């Protein structure tokens, strides 16, 4: 079953797990309210603070959408029942998956997953198994014969209790919680549970707000930096960034460059202020190269944004960041852009109007460049 077949999720912002999320949700809500107040005239903020708020809203919502469960099911030790609680379709059986162990990579292409197979991790795959845990070996009645099938909250707890440590061990302590992968959980279907199957399978899948993007190569060998590379546009849904789309489609931001911080920093995690100074300079330089001039961002009324690497990401080995350009919406989040900023674009359906020329012969290269703030972290 694909990562899109997780526990029922009515909207991205309400996806599981919700345990431990209220404080983050409240924080993002307060930012929403503040930003809305700015645009309605109820609140006055300087431009850098406004940009800070817009990106926090977007980043918080995207991260919340990524903290989800990978759901599938097993019928017996030799059969797999690909179980989707929200789907009316009949389960499919795959005999090969029941033998999946640590280090195996899995792939499929059909919507019903009937072609699910183990593949070499060097090939495209959807899921990498980090550990399988037989819960029947744990003492107590919770996982014993005739025990009740766990609800979504309990499955989320099991993921945190067993899969997060298993993934950390599998990666030698180098898992980046803000990186390109998220922790996945596979658990028995209700029918499999009734037949005595208590096996949980923990693993890694490529982080995405929807669907199951394929990965190539073992996660244990990758730099886990979550970067897309220049020329990639991230789609937009309810004014928030989603997954990569063609730049001719509506999108929230366009990646103009990828910066490798290892070119400047060695040793322990650098201070955020030092990162910001280096990354802003590199983003300004590379964005001008990408767009064909230092004044393109200004003339197209866009803003250049960049993230930073916190200590956990740095210690996990992540060293790369994307520089991106976007446009704040009238209310909150981002305005939809169509077309690559290398050519003609429309912002919310209208061609951008360049701001008046100040008369200076050398205008500021990229006005409005601003770092992303510290972001809410998935548990």
C-alpha positions as CSV (number, residue, x, y, z in Angstrom):
1,X,0.0,0.0,0.0
2,X,1.3,3.4,-0.9
3,X,2.0,6.2,1.6
4,X,-1.1,8.0,0.4
5,X,-3.0,5.1,2.0
6,X,-2.4,6.2,5.5
7,X,-4.9,6.4,8.3
8,X,-8.0,8.4,7.2
9,X,-7.0,12.1,6.7
10,X,-9.8,14.6,5.8
11,X,-7.4,17.5,5.1
12,X,-3.6,17.8,5.1
13,X,-3.6,20.2,8.1
14,X,-5.5,17.6,10.2
15,X,-3.4,14.5,9.4
16,X,-2.2,12.1,12.0
17,X,-0.5,12.2,14.3
18,X,-2.2,15.0,16.3
19,X,-0.8,13.9,19.6
20,X,1.6,16.6,20.8
21,X,0.5,19.1,18.1
22,X,-1.8,21.5,19.9
23,X,0.9,24.0,21.0
24,X,2.3,24.1,17.5
25,X,-1.1,24.5,16.0
26,X,-1.9,27.4,18.3
27,X,1.4,29.0,17.4
28,X,0.8,28.8,13.7
29,X,-2.8,30.0,14.2
30,X,-1.5,33.1,16.1
31,X,0.8,33.8,13.1
32,X,-2.1,33.4,10.7
33,X,-4.1,35.9,12.8
34,X,-1.2,38.4,13.0
35,X,-0.6,38.2,9.2
36,X,-4.3,38.6,8.5
37,X,-4.3,41.6,10.7
38,X,-1.5,43.2,8.8
39,X,-3.3,42.8,5.5
40,X,-6.6,44.1,6.9
41,X,-5.0,47.1,8.5
42,X,-5.6,45.9,12.1
43,X,-2.0,45.2,12.8
44,X,1.2,47.0,11.7
45,X,4.4,45.0,11.2
46,X,7.7,45.8,9.4
47,X,8.3,43.9,6.1
48,X,10.9,41.5,7.5
49,X,8.5,40.4,10.3
50,X,5.7,40.0,7.8
51,X,7.8,37.8,5.6
52,X,8.9,35.8,8.7
53,X,5.2,35.1,9.5
54,X,4.3,34.1,6.0
55,X,7.0,31.5,5.8
56,X,6.3,30.2,9.3
57,X,2.7,29.6,8.3
58,X,3.7,27.8,5.2
59,X,6.5,25.7,6.8
60,X,4.4,24.7,9.8
61,X,1.6,23.5,7.6
62,X,3.8,21.6,5.3
63,X,5.6,19.9,8.2
64,X,2.4,19.0,9.9
65,X,1.2,17.4,6.7
66,X,4.3,15.2,6.5
67,X,4.1,13.8,10.0
68,X,1.9,10.9,9.0
69,X,1.6,7.1,9.1
70,X,2.4,4.7,6.3
71,X,-0.5,2.2,6.5
72,X,-0.6,-1.3,5.1
73,X,-1.7,-4.7,6.3
74,X,-0.6,-8.3,6.6
75,X,-2.9,-11.3,6.6
76,X,-0.4,-14.0,7.5
77,X,3.4,-14.4,7.6
78,X,3.3,-15.4,4.0
79,X,0.7,-13.1,2.6
80,X,0.3,-9.4,2.5
81,X,-3.1,-7.7,2.7
82,X,-2.7,-4.2,1.4
83,X,-5.3,-2.6,3.6
84,X,-6.6,0.9,3.1
85,X,-9.1,1.9,5.9
86,X,-10.5,4.6,3.7
87,X,-10.9,2.6,0.5
88,X,-13.9,0.5,-0.5
89,X,-11.8,-1.6,-2.8
90,X,-11.0,-5.2,-2.0
91,X,-7.6,-6.1,-0.4
92,X,-4.9,-7.5,-2.6
93,X,-2.6,-10.3,-1.6
94,X,1.1,-10.2,-2.2
95,X,3.2,-13.2,-1.1
96,X,6.6,-11.6,-1.5
97,X,6.1,-8.8,0.9
98,X,5.6,-11.1,3.9
99,X,9.3,-11.9,3.8
100,X,10.5,-8.3,3.8
101,X,13.3,-7.7,6.4
102,X,15.6,-4.9,7.5
103,X,17.4,-3.4,4.5
104,X,14.8,-4.5,1.9
105,X,13.3,-1.9,-0.5
106,X,9.8,-2.2,-1.8
107,X,8.1,-0.8,-4.9
108,X,4.8,-0.9,-6.8
109,X,3.1,0.9,-9.6
110,X,-0.5,-0.2,-9.7
111,X,-3.2,1.6,-7.7
112,X,-4.2,-1.7,-6.0
113,X,-0.5,-2.5,-5.3
114,X,-1.0,-6.0,-6.7
115,X,2.5,-5.7,-8.3
116,X,4.2,-4.9,-5.0
117,X,7.7,-6.4,-5.1
118,X,11.1,-6.2,-3.4
119,X,13.7,-4.4,-5.5
120,X,17.3,-3.4,-5.3
121,X,17.6,-0.2,-3.3
122,X,19.6,1.3,-6.2
123,X,16.3,1.2,-8.2
124,X,13.3,3.4,-7.7
125,X,11.3,2.3,-4.6
126,X,8.6,3.6,-2.3
127,X,9.7,2.2,1.1
128,X,12.8,1.0,2.8
129,X,12.4,-1.4,5.7
130,X,14.4,-0.5,8.8
131,X,13.1,-3.2,11.3
132,X,10.3,-5.6,11.9
133,X,8.9,-5.9,15.4
134,X,6.9,-8.9,16.6
135,X,4.6,-7.3,19.2
136,X,3.4,-10.8,20.3
137,X,6.6,-11.2,22.2
138,X,5.9,-8.3,24.5
139,X,4.4,-9.2,27.9
140,X,0.8,-8.3,28.8
141,X,-2.6,-8.8,27.2
142,X,-2.5,-5.8,24.8
143,X,-1.0,-7.9,22.0
144,X,-2.0,-11.4,23.1
145,X,-4.6,-13.7,21.4
146,X,-8.0,-12.2,21.1
147,X,-6.7,-8.7,21.9
148,X,-8.5,-5.6,20.4
149,X,-7.1,-4.1,17.2
150,X,-5.3,-0.8,18.2
151,X,-7.0,2.5,17.2
152,X,-5.3,5.3,15.3
153,X,-3.9,7.0,18.4
154,X,-2.4,3.8,19.7
155,X,-0.8,3.1,16.3
156,X,0.7,6.5,16.3
157,X,2.1,5.8,19.8
158,X,3.5,2.5,18.6
159,X,5.2,4.3,15.7
160,X,6.8,6.8,18.0
161,X,7.8,4.1,20.5
162,X,9.2,1.5,18.1
163,X,9.7,3.0,14.6
164,X,11.5,6.2,15.5
165,X,14.2,4.4,17.6
166,X,14.4,1.7,15.0
167,X,15.0,4.2,12.2
168,X,17.6,6.0,14.3
169,X,19.4,2.7,14.9
170,X,19.2,1.7,11.3
171,X,20.7,5.0,10.2
172,X,23.3,5.0,13.0
173,X,21.7,8.0,14.7
174,X,21.8,10.1,11.5
175,X,18.1,10.6,11.0
176,X,17.2,14.2,10.1
177,X,13.6,15.0,11.4
178,X,13.5,17.9,8.9
179,X,15.1,16.0,6.1
180,X,14.1,14.2,2.9
181,X,12.7,11.1,4.7
182,X,9.9,10.5,7.2
183,X,9.4,7.5,9.5
184,X,6.8,5.0,8.3
185,X,4.8,2.3,10.0
186,X,3.3,-0.8,8.5
187,X,0.9,-2.8,10.7
188,X,-1.5,-5.7,10.3
189,X,-4.9,-5.2,8.9
190,X,-7.8,-5.9,11.3
191,X,-8.3,-9.3,9.6
192,X,-4.6,-10.1,10.0
193,X,-4.8,-9.0,13.6
194,X,-7.7,-11.5,14.2
195,X,-5.6,-14.2,12.7
196,X,-2.8,-13.5,15.2
197,X,-0.4,-11.3,13.2
198,X,1.2,-8.8,15.5
199,X,4.2,-7.8,13.3
200,X,5.0,-4.1,12.9
201,X,7.3,-3.1,10.1
202,X,9.2,0.2,10.5
203,X,10.9,2.0,7.7
204,X,11.6,5.2,5.7
205,X,9.8,6.8,2.8
206,X,10.4,10.0,0.9
207,X,8.7,13.0,2.5
208,X,5.8,14.4,0.6
209,X,2.5,16.2,1.3
210,X,0.7,13.7,-0.8
211,X,1.3,10.5,-2.7
212,X,4.4,8.4,-2.6
213,X,7.4,9.8,-4.5
214,X,10.0,7.2,-5.4
215,X,13.4,7.3,-3.9
216,X,16.6,5.9,-5.4
217,X,19.4,4.5,-3.3
218,X,19.5,3.5,0.4
219,X,18.5,6.2,2.9
220,X,21.5,5.0,5.0
221,X,23.9,6.3,2.2
222,X,22.2,9.6,1.4
223,X,22.7,13.2,2.6
224,X,19.3,13.7,4.1
225,X,19.0,17.4,3.2
226,X,15.5,18.1,1.9
227,X,16.4,19.9,-1.3
228,X,14.9,19.9,-4.7
229,X,17.4,21.8,-6.9
230,X,17.2,24.8,-9.2
231,X,14.3,24.9,-11.6
232,X,11.8,23.0,-9.4
233,X,8.5,24.6,-8.5
234,X,6.5,23.6,-5.5
235,X,2.7,23.4,-6.1
236,X,0.2,25.4,-4.0
237,X,-2.9,24.3,-2.1
238,X,-4.8,26.7,0.1
239,X,-2.0,29.2,-0.3
240,X,0.6,26.8,1.0
241,X,3.5,24.9,-0.8
242,X,3.0,21.3,-1.7
243,X,5.0,18.9,-3.9
244,X,6.9,19.6,-7.1
245,X,4.9,20.5,-10.2
246,X,5.6,21.8,-13.6
247,X,6.4,25.6,-13.3
248,X,3.7,26.2,-16.0
249,X,1.2,25.2,-13.3
250,X,0.2,27.3,-10.3
251,X,2.9,27.1,-7.7
252,X,3.9,28.8,-4.5
253,X,7.7,29.0,-4.9
254,X,10.4,28.3,-7.4
255,X,13.8,27.0,-6.4
256,X,16.6,29.1,-7.8
257,X,19.6,27.4,-6.3
258,X,20.9,24.8,-3.8
259,X,23.6,26.0,-1.3
260,X,26.1,23.5,0.2
261,X,27.0,24.9,3.7
262,X,29.9,22.5,3.9
263,X,31.8,24.8,1.5
264,X,31.9,27.4,4.3
265,X,31.4,25.6,7.6
266,X,33.3,22.6,9.1
267,X,32.9,20.9,12.5
268,X,29.9,21.5,14.7
269,X,26.6,23.3,13.9
270,X,27.2,26.9,12.9
271,X,25.2,29.7,14.6
272,X,22.1,30.7,12.8
273,X,23.3,34.2,12.3
274,X,26.5,32.9,10.6
275,X,24.4,30.6,8.4
276,X,22.0,33.4,7.5
277,X,24.8,35.7,6.4
278,X,26.5,33.1,4.2
279,X,23.3,31.7,2.7
280,X,21.8,35.2,2.0
281,X,24.9,36.2,0.1
282,X,25.0,32.9,-1.8
283,X,21.3,33.0,-2.6
284,X,21.6,36.6,-3.9
285,X,24.5,35.7,-6.1
286,X,23.1,32.4,-7.5
287,X,19.6,33.8,-7.9
288,X,21.0,36.6,-10.1
289,X,22.8,34.0,-12.2
290,X,19.6,31.8,-12.4
291,X,17.3,34.7,-13.3
292,X,19.7,36.5,-15.6
293,X,20.2,39.7,-13.6
294,X,20.3,41.2,-10.1
295,X,17.1,43.2,-10.5
296,X,14.7,40.5,-11.8
297,X,13.3,39.6,-8.4
298,X,12.6,43.2,-7.7
299,X,11.0,43.9,-11.1
300,X,8.8,40.8,-10.8
301,X,7.7,41.9,-7.2
302,X,9.0,38.6,-5.7
303,X,10.9,37.8,-2.5
304,X,13.9,35.5,-2.0
305,X,13.6,33.1,0.9
306,X,15.9,30.6,2.4
307,X,15.9,28.1,5.3
308,X,18.5,27.2,7.9
309,X,19.9,24.0,9.3
310,X,19.3,23.4,13.1
311,X,21.6,21.4,15.3
312,X,19.7,18.1,14.8
313,X,19.8,18.4,11.0
314,X,23.5,19.3,11.1
315,X,24.4,16.4,13.4
316,X,22.5,14.0,11.1
317,X,24.8,15.1,8.2
318,X,22.5,17.5,6.3
319,X,24.4,20.3,4.7
320,X,22.3,21.7,1.9
321,X,19.6,24.3,1.6
322,X,17.4,25.6,-1.2
323,X,17.0,29.3,-2.2
324,X,13.5,30.0,-3.4
325,X,11.4,32.9,-4.7
326,X,7.7,33.5,-4.0
327,X,5.1,36.1,-3.4
328,X,3.1,36.7,-0.2
329,X,-0.7,36.4,-0.6
330,X,-3.1,39.2,0.2
331,X,-4.4,37.3,3.2
332,X,-2.0,34.5,4.3
333,X,0.6,32.1,2.8
334,X,1.6,32.5,-0.8
335,X,0.0,33.9,-3.9
336,X,-0.2,31.4,-6.9
337,X,2.4,32.0,-9.6
338,X,2.3,30.5,-13.1
339,X,5.3,30.3,-15.3
340,X,9.0,30.3,-14.4
341,X,10.5,33.5,-13.1
342,X,13.1,33.1,-15.9
343,X,10.4,34.2,-18.3
344,X,7.0,35.8,-18.1
345,X,4.9,35.1,-15.0
346,X,1.5,35.7,-13.7
347,X,0.9,36.3,-10.0
348,X,-2.7,35.5,-9.0
349,X,-3.6,35.8,-12.7
350,X,-2.0,39.2,-13.2
351,X,1.3,40.2,-14.7
352,X,3.5,41.8,-12.1
353,X,4.1,45.6,-12.3
354,X,7.7,46.6,-11.6
355,X,8.0,49.1,-8.7
356,X,9.1,52.7,-9.6
357,X,12.7,53.2,-10.3
358,X,14.4,55.1,-7.5
359,X,16.9,56.6,-9.9
360,X,19.9,54.8,-8.4
361,X,22.3,53.4,-10.9
362,X,22.9,50.3,-8.9
363,X,19.7,49.2,-7.1
364,X,19.8,46.7,-4.2
365,X,20.3,43.3,-5.9
366,X,17.5,41.4,-4.1
367,X,15.3,43.5,-1.9
368,X,13.4,41.7,0.7
369,X,15.6,38.6,1.1
370,X,14.6,37.0,4.3
371,X,15.4,33.7,6.2
372,X,12.8,31.2,7.2
373,X,12.4,31.2,11.0
374,X,12.8,28.2,13.3
375,X,10.1,25.8,12.3
376,X,7.8,23.4,14.2
377,X,9.3,20.0,14.3
378,X,7.5,16.7,13.7
379,X,7.5,14.3,16.6
